Every structure is written in C-alpha cells, then in structure tokens.
Amino acid sequence: MNPFDLSGRHVLLTGGGSGLGLAVAEGLAAAGARLSLVGRDESKLQGAADKIVKAGGNAAPFRCDVTDRDALPALVEKAERAGGPIDVLFNNAGVQQRAPVLAFPADGWDRMIATHLSAPFFLSQAVARGMVERRRGKIINTLSLMSELGRPTIVPYTAAKGGLKMLTRGLATELGPHNIQVNGIAPGYFRTEMNEALMADPDFDGWVRNRTPARRWGEPHELVGAAILLASSASDFINGQVLFVDGGLTASV
C-alpha cells in the first residue's frame, strides 16, 4: 500500500486559483485527490480547474467569499453534493496589506483577522461536523513564517497567522478523539505572484537569500510534498504540528 495515495479523497481547498494554492491543488490532484477549489475570482478558479482536468486530474470550482461566514455551510453542502464527503479541508486563502503600525487602517486589521483566522475557524466548524460523524478527516491550515516571527509593516498579518497556529493546535486537541488530524504548513519565501514586488526589490531579495540557508526563494511545487503528507494516511498519527517549508530560515540565526 502507498500511504501517500490520495485516490478517492475529496479535498476542499480555499485560495486555489493561483500561487501556492494552485501548485498544491495540482500536486494533490496528481496524487489522486478530487479537488473542490474555492475562491472569489470565478475566472481564476475555472482556469485552475481546467488546468488540473487537462492534466488528467479531477477539479471543480466553487465561488465563495470565505470571510462571509453565513455562506460557509451552504458552500460545504454544495461541494459535498457534487464531490462527496469532504475528507480533507485545506484552509489556504490569504491576503496581504502593508503599512506602519501607527498608520494601519482599522478595516485592514479586520480583513486580516477575517481572512486568516475567522474564516478557517468557521469553515473548519462547518466541515468538521461531517468528519466527526464519519470519524475521519484532515484539516490543513496554511500558516506562515510570521506565525513565529515578526516583521515591520505587517503586524495584523503576523497576529492573524500566530492566532491560526494556536487555532490549529486547539482544533487538533478537540477533534483528535474523533480521528481527525489538524496540522499546519508554514511556507517560507516562495516565488509567487503575491511576492513579485519583493523579489524585484534588490535589497529584499538579497536579504531573503542571505537569511535562508538554502540561499534562494522556494518554488511553488516544493510545497506539494508537505501537503500530500498531511492530506494522506501517512500522517494519521501526526496532529497539532506545524511543518515549516522554508529552506531552513526558522532554524538559523
């Protein structure tokens, strides 16, 4: 038996229309999973689903704003009606906003908390009801280096991602007796559309390369292995953990 085989598993993945989310979706699909891709941009979602299907995978788009907590139970119902019971929930949707702490707008704070902390809680709550009944399931949260470290101009993001780390551990503790594993993946600095401005800044690019023992940025496909591990039966006794995929950055000083 291949413990990393995802054949027949239904994965609901938020933020799967581009960037790291799309790379993870493609990798999970290649491992045999059925993907329900969730996001706000319908054209991006459809394009992502079409790309996965063209490569021989199984994926369908579901437009939803995950910060609208009232819409989440209907999303889960619709996705399960189309693709069967959700075996894996991957809370990956994210946004970023940068400003000095003394000038950070209140609506920006609210958006960070709603996207990175409240949405994973309420979506996990909606999905976990069925997982508890079936006595099996996986929940994976996309954390960040900023779940452990701080940087100027992104204090609300850091606070939200730090909260998501503790949400991961809390859910793991409460849902573990129901044979549900809840873990987090914390990416380092990856080459994504969201990071284009940072990569184009010679000072920041140099800082990332010098600070990371691998001496480079990560490539999106390099997150797939961790995602497959935590979505598969290979992680049935891994619970409440955060796997940093960062080229060694958090291991060094």
Secondary structure by P-SEA (a helix, b strand, c coil): ccccccccbbbbcccccccaaaaaaaaaaaabbbbbcccccaaaaaaaaaaaaaacccccccccccccccaaaaaaaaaaaccccccbbbcccbbbbbcccccccaaaaaaaaacccaaaaaaaaaaaaaaaaaccbbbbbbccccccccccccaaaaaaaaaaaaaaaaaaaaaccccbbbbbbbbccccccccccccccaaaaaaaaaacccccccccccaaaaaaaaacccccccccbbbbccccccccc
